[in-house]
Amino acid sequence: MYDRLRSMFTSSHERLHPDQHGPEYDAYREADTTKEEDHYQKDHLEEGKKQILWAIIKQISIGSEIKHIQLPTFVIQPRSLLEKLSDSFVHPELLYRITQLNTPEERFIQALQFFMSGWHLRHKGVKNPLNPAIGEIFKCGMQLDSNSFDLSTGDVDTDATITPPKIPNISHDDSNYYYVAEQVSHHPPRSAFCFYNASKGIIYNGDVSPGYVKFRGSSADTQLQAHMSLRVFSDSFGEEEYEFTLPGVLIRGILYGTLTLEMVGKSMIYCKKTGFRAIIDFQAKGVFTGSYNHVCGSVWNENYHHEEPSHMIEGHWDTTTFITDKRSGNRSVLFDVQQHPTTRITTEGIDKQMPHESKRYWERVIEGIEERSDEKALGEKRRLEETQRRLEAERKKNREPFRSALFDYNRKEDKWMYKMEEKIVEAIQTREAVDGPPRSQ
């Protein structure tokens, strides 16, 4: 019924249909990465909005979990969390390069570069995406050649040259990338997703479960529980799998100052086959020291029976990160936002989507948010939530557990896997197209 202040790490793609752009559209393109004040997530609130937030905050005790708070539209993104999760894949060309490299160390560093590329797309201000309904689905496609925009200028190719099929394509001859996501659990909330391209030998499968936000006074924080794995295939080295974890999120300036969002905590990247491991520390800015969005970390190989790092990582995840080879002393750019155009996504038109697909499901809520109409947005949102409660009560009464349309739950490993993953592997290994899944009803 109510929004959880969860998954407050927020970011954004360009809108896909220019005729549907609302008042919020320009806010997605206002980032000027040459200004230091824009290097971190912040929000300057008008006095009236501050009063609204203050009224909400007075309902919360310090140290408690924020569970049942209805958010005003000015702190809600006009899109679902399922769509937001696709922001991590706006540089798919970095994944493909992994399959082209010769040594395990080179491939691991490339996987690390991809990981660092998934953070810089940020929604203006501190805003929460819409919490998906259980069974909600989001699908999109990406094409590298002509669907990209330059972050330095904001120029966008508005011609959608691909349209994802109703059934995601699993053909070895298809050069497009596909992303599918589904809300597989509501209590606790859990979002599963898969990003793949059979022709490039890439499958990235994962699920994310944002925890409740804990209120600390003038700040709030949450941890992100995630199971994410990247499988890459090549004739030269066979298969390698990379595992990833996520940092947490810190919101500061709730009671006074400027609302600021920071990624905090440590993330791990690990390849069991080759023994390479990296720890990346997302550091919060100190009161008088440090800078926003700073990261540092190290890379080593646990098979070498010593803990001396081979590489050191340092920089800022929203602009540039650097990597230093400790053996040679050579320092080079790991990822530079300005040097990598961001791949745009395409979706089917709302009129062609099923009722439970994100764009169609939240259509009127998004209209209300973009029109800045709390009455419309929250009214429509309340209606959808009441329907979800009724359906959940019916399932409970009939003792019918929710069944995901696109993902299977691995109870032993406590993770969700895309049902078509092994068919994608089959397409990669046989170089032949295979039948896709039936369209969910």
FILUMTOR-87812 format. One record per residue (C-alpha): residue number from 1; residue in one letter; chain; x, y, z. Coordinates in pm, whole numbers, plus 50000, padded with zeros to 5 digits. Each point is the difference from the previous one (the first is absolute). Layout:
REM residues N
{site NUM,'a','A',{X,Y,Z}}
...
END
This chain:
REM residues 441
{site 1,'m','A',{50000,50000,50000}}
{site 2,'y','A',{50274,50238,50081}}
{site 3,'d','A',{50340,50078,49854}}
{site 4,'r','A',{50303,49869,50175}}
{site 5,'l','A',{50283,50243,49993}}
{site 6,'r','A',{50204,49727,49840}}
{site 7,'s','A',{50246,49979,49721}}
{site 8,'m','A',{50087,50368,50031}}
{site 9,'f','A',{50290,49959,49760}}
{site 10,'t','A',{49832,50164,49703}}
{site 11,'s','A',{50089,50055,49639}}
{site 12,'s','A',{49843,50041,49661}}
{site 13,'h','A',{49979,49921,49631}}
{site 14,'e','A',{49876,50242,49742}}
{site 15,'r','A',{49630,49962,49921}}
{site 16,'l','A',{49932,49775,49706}}
{site 17,'h','A',{49699,50166,49838}}
{site 18,'p','A',{50045,50376,49945}}
{site 19,'d','A',{49624,50053,49975}}
{site 20,'q','A',{49960,49872,50356}}
{site 21,'h','A',{50251,50236,50163}}
{site 22,'g','A',{49859,50186,50297}}
{site 23,'p','A',{50128,50286,50218}}
{site 24,'e','A',{50254,49766,50166}}
{site 25,'y','A',{50170,49915,49669}}
{site 26,'d','A',{50243,50293,49997}}
{site 27,'a','A',{50107,49918,50355}}
{site 28,'y','A',{50148,49674,49870}}
{site 29,'r','A',{50238,50193,49773}}
{site 30,'e','A',{50114,50294,50211}}
{site 31,'a','A',{50316,49842,50144}}
{site 32,'d','A',{50309,50209,49927}}
{site 33,'t','A',{50288,49781,50106}}
{site 34,'t','A',{50246,50287,49974}}
{site 35,'k','A',{49867,50158,50318}}
{site 36,'e','A',{50122,49865,50331}}
{site 37,'e','A',{49667,50054,50172}}
{site 38,'d','A',{49837,49760,49751}}
{site 39,'h','A',{50244,49720,50079}}
{site 40,'y','A',{49772,49868,50270}}
{site 41,'q','A',{49633,49937,50046}}
{site 42,'k','A',{49827,50292,50169}}
{site 43,'d','A',{49669,50179,50011}}
{site 44,'h','A',{49922,50363,50090}}
{site 45,'l','A',{49643,49997,50129}}
{site 46,'e','A',{49759,50293,50001}}
{site 47,'e','A',{49866,50107,50338}}
{site 48,'g','A',{49659,49846,49938}}
{site 49,'k','A',{50154,49663,49913}}
{site 50,'k','A',{50219,50015,50310}}
{site 51,'q','A',{49689,50047,50213}}
{site 52,'i','A',{49838,49696,49842}}
{site 53,'l','A',{50309,49788,50071}}
{site 54,'w','A',{50016,50133,50355}}
{site 55,'a','A',{49640,49891,50058}}
{site 56,'i','A',{50096,49650,49883}}
{site 57,'i','A',{50319,49987,50206}}
{site 58,'k','A',{49812,50085,50320}}
{site 59,'q','A',{49825,49664,49967}}
{site 60,'i','A',{50333,49812,50018}}
{site 61,'s','A',{50211,49927,50306}}
{site 62,'i','A',{50379,50003,49978}}
{site 63,'g','A',{50146,49653,49945}}
{site 64,'s','A',{49675,49855,49866}}
{site 65,'e','A',{49941,49840,49661}}
{site 66,'i','A',{49794,50202,49754}}
{site 67,'k','A',{49726,49762,49883}}
{site 68,'h','A',{49667,50173,49949}}
{site 69,'i','A',{50049,50350,49873}}
{site 70,'q','A',{49810,50145,49706}}
{site 71,'l','A',{50236,50216,49795}}
{site 72,'p','A',{49900,50321,49822}}
{site 73,'t','A',{50050,49997,49625}}
{site 74,'f','A',{50299,50238,50005}}
{site 75,'v','A',{50216,49721,50149}}
{site 76,'i','A',{49878,49726,49763}}
{site 77,'q','A',{50155,49918,49664}}
{site 78,'p','A',{49751,49955,49714}}
{site 79,'r','A',{50109,49642,49935}}
{site 80,'s','A',{50016,49662,50168}}
{site 81,'l','A',{50295,49855,50190}}
{site 82,'l','A',{50010,49721,49740}}
{site 83,'e','A',{50081,50258,49732}}
{site 84,'k','A',{50249,50177,50224}}
{site 85,'l','A',{50200,49682,50047}}
{site 86,'s','A',{50073,49997,49626}}
{site 87,'d','A',{50218,50311,50052}}
{site 88,'s','A',{50286,49767,50096}}
{site 89,'f','A',{50019,49877,49640}}
{site 90,'v','A',{50029,50322,49802}}
{site 91,'h','A',{50354,49907,49892}}
{site 92,'p','A',{49953,49646,49861}}
{site 93,'e','A',{50300,50038,49768}}
{site 94,'l','A',{50220,49968,50310}}
{site 95,'l','A',{49857,49654,50065}}
{site 96,'y','A',{50067,49880,49648}}
{site 97,'r','A',{50366,50104,50027}}
{site 98,'i','A',{50048,49741,50275}}
{site 99,'t','A',{49957,49722,49745}}
{site 100,'q','A',{50265,50155,49774}}
{site 101,'l','A',{50287,50009,50250}}
{site 102,'n','A',{50271,49738,50032}}
{site 103,'t','A',{50100,49974,50366}}
{site 104,'p','A',{49789,49942,50316}}
{site 105,'e','A',{50144,50318,50153}}
{site 106,'e','A',{49902,50214,49700}}
{site 107,'r','A',{49649,49854,50002}}
{site 108,'f','A',{49959,50061,50372}}
{site 109,'i','A',{50109,50364,49969}}
{site 110,'q','A',{49750,50039,49715}}
{site 111,'a','A',{49721,49857,50217}}
{site 112,'l','A',{50104,50249,50268}}
{site 113,'q','A',{49980,50284,49747}}
{site 114,'f','A',{49645,49894,49913}}
{site 115,'f','A',{49905,49997,50369}}
{site 116,'m','A',{50129,50354,50047}}
{site 117,'s','A',{49807,50120,49693}}
{site 118,'g','A',{49661,49921,50152}}
{site 119,'w','A',{49968,50278,50256}}
{site 120,'h','A',{50027,50339,49830}}
{site 121,'l','A',{49648,50031,49852}}
{site 122,'r','A',{49814,50188,50271}}
{site 123,'h','A',{49656,50152,50020}}
{site 124,'k','A',{50006,50368,50092}}
{site 125,'g','A',{49937,50029,50371}}
{site 126,'v','A',{49942,49729,50260}}
{site 127,'k','A',{49704,49805,49867}}
{site 128,'n','A',{49862,49652,50050}}
{site 129,'p','A',{49881,49783,49710}}
{site 130,'l','A',{49655,49845,50014}}
{site 131,'n','A',{49991,49676,50198}}
{site 132,'p','A',{49905,49722,49758}}
{site 133,'a','A',{49689,49790,50054}}
{site 134,'i','A',{50056,49628,50034}}
{site 135,'g','A',{49995,49845,49654}}
{site 136,'e','A',{50078,50333,49831}}
{site 137,'i','A',{50230,49963,49696}}
{site 138,'f','A',{50228,50238,49813}}
{site 139,'k','A',{50165,49916,49666}}
{site 140,'c','A',{50224,50208,49777}}
{site 141,'g','A',{50263,49972,49730}}
{site 142,'m','A',{50326,50179,49924}}
{site 143,'q','A',{50194,50048,49679}}
{site 144,'l','A',{50352,50137,50001}}
{site 145,'d','A',{50035,50140,49650}}
{site 146,'s','A',{49746,50282,49989}}
{site 147,'n','A',{49817,50025,50331}}
{site 148,'s','A',{50240,50193,50219}}
{site 149,'f','A',{50032,50350,50134}}
{site 150,'d','A',{50295,50211,50103}}
{site 151,'l','A',{49992,50090,50370}}
{site 152,'s','A',{50213,50308,49939}}
{site 153,'t','A',{49745,50158,49764}}
{site 154,'g','A',{49676,49823,50081}}
{site 155,'d','A',{49949,49927,49628}}
{site 156,'v','A',{49767,49706,49948}}
{site 157,'d','A',{49915,49789,49698}}
{site 158,'t','A',{49622,50009,50020}}
{site 159,'d','A',{49948,49740,49725}}
{site 160,'a','A',{49927,49662,50159}}
{site 161,'t','A',{50164,49762,49753}}
{site 162,'i','A',{49911,49682,50188}}
{site 163,'t','A',{49686,49887,50176}}
{site 164,'p','A',{50035,49715,50249}}
{site 165,'p','A',{49778,49709,49895}}
{site 166,'k','A',{49710,49881,50212}}
{site 167,'i','A',{50213,49691,50064}}
{site 168,'p','A',{50361,50097,50083}}
{site 169,'n','A',{50224,49879,49722}}
{site 170,'i','A',{50247,49721,50073}}
{site 171,'s','A',{50164,49981,49661}}
{site 172,'h','A',{50373,49972,49948}}
{site 173,'d','A',{49962,50220,49692}}
{site 174,'d','A',{49842,50289,50192}}
{site 175,'s','A',{50243,50283,50087}}
{site 176,'n','A',{49754,50176,50232}}
{site 177,'y','A',{50018,49981,50379}}
{site 178,'y','A',{49691,49912,50203}}
{site 179,'y','A',{49897,50071,50356}}
{site 180,'v','A',{49708,49837,50184}}
{site 181,'a','A',{49899,50056,50362}}
{site 182,'e','A',{49721,49886,50228}}
{site 183,'q','A',{49892,50072,50356}}
{site 184,'v','A',{50016,49649,50143}}
{site 185,'s','A',{49920,50074,50364}}
{site 186,'h','A',{49820,50268,50198}}
{site 187,'h','A',{50078,49896,50361}}
{site 188,'p','A',{50294,50041,49995}}
{site 189,'p','A',{50023,50207,49683}}
{site 190,'r','A',{50217,49833,49738}}
{site 191,'s','A',{50064,50093,49638}}
{site 192,'a','A',{50154,49748,49758}}
{site 193,'f','A',{50155,50089,49666}}
{site 194,'c','A',{50200,49859,49710}}
{site 195,'f','A',{50207,50184,49737}}
{site 196,'y','A',{50125,49796,49709}}
{site 197,'n','A',{50128,49977,49644}}
{site 198,'a','A',{50048,49652,49860}}
{site 199,'s','A',{50203,50118,49702}}
{site 200,'k','A',{50254,50166,50234}}
{site 201,'g','A',{50012,49713,50250}}
{site 202,'i','A',{49866,50206,50294}}
{site 203,'i','A',{49747,49920,50274}}
{site 204,'y','A',{49967,50220,50309}}
{site 205,'n','A',{49747,49863,50249}}
{site 206,'g','A',{49913,50147,50339}}
{site 207,'d','A',{49752,50100,50265}}
{site 208,'v','A',{49994,50293,50240}}
{site 209,'s','A',{49820,50030,50333}}
{site 210,'p','A',{50022,50351,50148}}
{site 211,'g','A',{49970,50005,50377}}
{site 212,'y','A',{49785,50237,50201}}
{site 213,'v','A',{50147,50346,50041}}
{site 214,'k','A',{50112,50078,50357}}
{site 215,'f','A',{49943,50355,50121}}
{site 216,'r','A',{50302,50148,50183}}
{site 217,'g','A',{49880,50355,50066}}
{site 218,'s','A',{50132,50222,49724}}
{site 219,'s','A',{50100,49697,49796}}
{site 220,'a','A',{49866,49662,49889}}
{site 221,'d','A',{50166,49690,49859}}
{site 222,'t','A',{49921,49663,49848}}
{site 223,'q','A',{50185,49688,49892}}
{site 224,'l','A',{49951,49832,49662}}
{site 225,'q','A',{49993,49621,50005}}
{site 226,'a','A',{50086,49870,49654}}
{site 227,'h','A',{50096,49682,49815}}
{site 228,'m','A',{50152,50092,49664}}
{site 229,'s','A',{50208,49792,49762}}
{site 230,'l','A',{50144,50065,49656}}
{site 231,'r','A',{50068,49701,49774}}
{site 232,'v','A',{50218,50058,49693}}
{site 233,'f','A',{50077,49745,49732}}
{site 234,'s','A',{50281,49981,49747}}
{site 235,'d','A',{50155,49735,49777}}
{site 236,'s','A',{50342,50095,50136}}
{site 237,'f','A',{49941,49965,50376}}
{site 238,'g','A',{49664,49824,50028}}
{site 239,'e','A',{49781,50144,50275}}
{site 240,'e','A',{50077,50235,50288}}
{site 241,'e','A',{49762,50122,50268}}
{site 242,'y','A',{50035,50324,50197}}
{site 243,'e','A',{49807,50066,50321}}
{site 244,'f','A',{49912,50350,50123}}
{site 245,'t','A',{49866,50154,50321}}
{site 246,'l','A',{49865,50353,50055}}
{site 247,'p','A',{50079,50284,50243}}
{site 248,'g','A',{49743,50164,50224}}
{site 249,'v','A',{49832,50339,49975}}
{site 250,'l','A',{50020,50303,50228}}
{site 251,'i','A',{49763,50300,49990}}
{site 252,'r','A',{50116,50312,50186}}
{site 253,'g','A',{49852,50345,50057}}
{site 254,'i','A',{49651,49879,50091}}
{site 255,'l','A',{49944,50245,50286}}
{site 256,'y','A',{50236,50278,49893}}
{site 257,'g','A',{50236,50083,49716}}
{site 258,'t','A',{49972,49855,49651}}
{site 259,'l','A',{49854,49658,49933}}
{site 260,'t','A',{50294,49790,49877}}
{site 261,'l','A',{50019,49639,49886}}
{site 262,'e','A',{50323,49799,50030}}
{site 263,'m','A',{50097,49642,49928}}
{site 264,'v','A',{50181,49858,50305}}
{site 265,'g','A',{50157,49669,50092}}
{site 266,'k','A',{50196,49730,49824}}
{site 267,'s','A',{49928,49805,49684}}
{site 268,'m','A',{50170,49682,49886}}
{site 269,'i','A',{50077,49866,49652}}
{site 270,'y','A',{50120,49639,49987}}
{site 271,'c','A',{50083,49736,49737}}
{site 272,'k','A',{50027,49655,50158}}
{site 273,'k','A',{50151,49838,49689}}
{site 274,'t','A',{50299,50236,49980}}
{site 275,'g','A',{50028,50102,50367}}
{site 276,'f','A',{49987,50374,49936}}
{site 277,'r','A',{49818,50211,50257}}
{site 278,'a','A',{49945,50374,50051}}
{site 279,'i','A',{49863,50199,50290}}
{site 280,'i','A',{49866,50349,49919}}
{site 281,'d','A',{49933,50236,50290}}
{site 282,'f','A',{49736,50268,49931}}
{site 283,'q','A',{50091,50268,50252}}
{site 284,'a','A',{49776,50260,50160}}
{site 285,'k','A',{50124,50357,50010}}
{site 286,'g','A',{50127,50113,50337}}
{site 287,'v','A',{49878,50318,50168}}
{site 288,'f','A',{50323,50186,49928}}
{site 289,'t','A',{50195,49756,49783}}
{site 290,'g','A',{49959,49787,49693}}
{site 291,'s','A',{49780,50044,49696}}
{site 292,'y','A',{49667,49874,49876}}
{site 293,'n','A',{49977,49672,49808}}
{site 294,'h','A',{50355,49893,50076}}
{site 295,'v','A',{50102,49637,49957}}
{site 296,'c','A',{50315,49804,50071}}
{site 297,'g','A',{50082,49633,49982}}
{site 298,'s','A',{50239,49722,49915}}
{site 299,'v','A',{50033,49696,49773}}
{site 300,'w','A',{50182,49678,50079}}
{site 301,'n','A',{50006,49631,49908}}
{site 302,'e','A',{49932,49766,50289}}
{site 303,'n','A',{50169,49709,49818}}
{site 304,'y','A',{50342,50161,50050}}
{site 305,'h','A',{49998,49925,50376}}
{site 306,'h','A',{50071,50356,50104}}
{site 307,'e','A',{49784,50302,50064}}
{site 308,'e','A',{50209,50263,49823}}
{site 309,'p','A',{49772,50186,49753}}
{site 310,'s','A',{50104,50009,49636}}
{site 311,'h','A',{49794,50314,49923}}
{site 312,'m','A',{49858,50297,50191}}
{site 313,'i','A',{49681,50187,49911}}
{site 314,'e','A',{49930,50367,50079}}
{site 315,'g','A',{49776,50277,49869}}
{site 316,'h','A',{49637,50108,49984}}
{site 317,'w','A',{49727,49775,49868}}
{site 318,'d','A',{49804,50290,49846}}
{site 319,'t','A',{50294,50133,49793}}
{site 320,'t','A',{50329,49808,49970}}
{site 321,'t','A',{50157,49702,50173}}
{site 322,'f','A',{50366,49899,49966}}
{site 323,'i','A',{50186,49672,50036}}
{site 324,'t','A',{50367,49961,50095}}
{site 325,'d','A',{50204,49688,49931}}
{site 326,'k','A',{50214,49969,50313}}
{site 327,'r','A',{50254,49779,49825}}
{site 328,'s','A',{50087,50255,49731}}
{site 329,'g','A',{49873,50320,50161}}
{site 330,'n','A',{49794,50076,49688}}
{site 331,'r','A',{49686,50206,50070}}
{site 332,'s','A',{49722,50011,49741}}
{site 333,'v','A',{49632,50092,49967}}
{site 334,'l','A',{49767,49717,50096}}
{site 335,'f','A',{49677,50178,49903}}
{site 336,'d','A',{49933,50357,49885}}
{site 337,'v','A',{49635,50104,49971}}
{site 338,'q','A',{50075,50257,49731}}
{site 339,'q','A',{50167,49746,49773}}
{site 340,'h','A',{49712,49751,49989}}
{site 341,'p','A',{49669,50089,49832}}
{site 342,'t','A',{49707,49843,50177}}
{site 343,'t','A',{49787,49745,49818}}
{site 344,'r','A',{49634,50086,49981}}
{site 345,'i','A',{49721,49748,50064}}
{site 346,'t','A',{49688,49933,49794}}
{site 347,'t','A',{49672,49847,50111}}
{site 348,'e','A',{49677,49904,49834}}
{site 349,'g','A',{49735,50270,49995}}
{site 350,'i','A',{49767,50004,50300}}
{site 351,'d','A',{49705,49899,49782}}
{site 352,'k','A',{50186,49677,49910}}
{site 353,'q','A',{50099,49909,50355}}
{site 354,'m','A',{49823,49754,50228}}
{site 355,'p','A',{49813,50153,50299}}
{site 356,'h','A',{50273,49888,50244}}
{site 357,'e','A',{50290,50151,49803}}
{site 358,'s','A',{50151,50301,50176}}
{site 359,'k','A',{49930,50283,49756}}
{site 360,'r','A',{49636,49901,49961}}
{site 361,'y','A',{49944,49900,50362}}
{site 362,'w','A',{50122,50336,50136}}
{site 363,'e','A',{49883,50212,49705}}
{site 364,'r','A',{49751,50221,50185}}
{site 365,'v','A',{50221,50025,50310}}
{site 366,'i','A',{50287,50120,49782}}
{site 367,'e','A',{49768,50251,49833}}
{site 368,'g','A',{49914,50138,50344}}
{site 369,'i','A',{50364,50025,50104}}
{site 370,'e','A',{50098,50178,49679}}
{site 371,'e','A',{49701,50233,50033}}
{site 372,'r','A',{50103,50061,50364}}
{site 373,'s','A',{49655,49892,50114}}
{site 374,'d','A',{50013,49825,50335}}
{site 375,'e','A',{49625,49940,49984}}
{site 376,'k','A',{50020,49812,49670}}
{site 377,'a','A',{50326,49815,50062}}
{site 378,'l','A',{49929,49888,50355}}
{site 379,'g','A',{49637,49924,49923}}
{site 380,'e','A',{50095,49772,49712}}
{site 381,'k','A',{50277,49847,50206}}
{site 382,'r','A',{49759,49928,50284}}
{site 383,'r','A',{49759,49831,49759}}
{site 384,'l','A',{50274,49771,49867}}
{site 385,'e','A',{50113,49913,50352}}
{site 386,'e','A',{49647,49910,50104}}
{site 387,'t','A',{49977,49763,49704}}
{site 388,'q','A',{50329,49840,50100}}
{site 389,'r','A',{49879,49948,50357}}
{site 390,'r','A',{49682,49835,49872}}
{site 391,'l','A',{50195,49766,49771}}
{site 392,'e','A',{50242,49913,50280}}
{site 393,'a','A',{49707,49922,50233}}
{site 394,'e','A',{49849,49773,49734}}
{site 395,'r','A',{50326,49811,49957}}
{site 396,'k','A',{50030,49956,50374}}
{site 397,'k','A',{49639,49882,50031}}
{site 398,'n','A',{50044,49748,49720}}
{site 399,'r','A',{50347,49899,50122}}
{site 400,'e','A',{50144,50085,49661}}
{site 401,'p','A',{50354,50140,50022}}
{site 402,'f','A',{50106,50260,49747}}
{site 403,'r','A',{50174,49845,49699}}
{site 404,'s','A',{50248,50208,49804}}
{site 405,'a','A',{49949,50008,49625}}
{site 406,'l','A',{50365,50053,49908}}
{site 407,'f','A',{50221,49885,50289}}
{site 408,'d','A',{50054,49686,50210}}
{site 409,'y','A',{50103,50004,50364}}
{site 410,'n','A',{50308,49802,50100}}
{site 411,'r','A',{49926,49924,50364}}
{site 412,'k','A',{50342,49846,50069}}
{site 413,'e','A',{50186,50312,49889}}
{site 414,'d','A',{49720,50244,50090}}
{site 415,'k','A',{49995,50171,49663}}
{site 416,'w','A',{49774,50049,49698}}
{site 417,'m','A',{50108,49887,49653}}
{site 418,'y','A',{49855,50086,49661}}
{site 419,'k','A',{49803,49700,49872}}
{site 420,'m','A',{50151,50034,49653}}
{site 421,'e','A',{50362,50021,50116}}
{site 422,'e','A',{50095,49647,49897}}
{site 423,'k','A',{49836,50051,49660}}
{site 424,'i','A',{50212,50310,49954}}
{site 425,'v','A',{50307,49792,50089}}
{site 426,'e','A',{49885,49744,49743}}
{site 427,'a','A',{49975,50272,49736}}
{site 428,'i','A',{50350,50123,50086}}
{site 429,'q','A',{50159,49657,49990}}
{site 430,'t','A',{49821,49863,49692}}
{site 431,'r','A',{49992,50328,49803}}
{site 432,'e','A',{49635,49926,49930}}
{site 433,'a','A',{49676,50181,50084}}
{site 434,'v','A',{49771,49837,50256}}
{site 435,'d','A',{49635,50055,50082}}
{site 436,'g','A',{49929,50279,50248}}
{site 437,'p','A',{49766,49982,50300}}
{site 438,'p','A',{49624,50031,49956}}
{site 439,'r','A',{49862,50348,50047}}
{site 440,'s','A',{49890,50040,50360}}
{site 441,'q','A',{49630,50038,50053}}
END
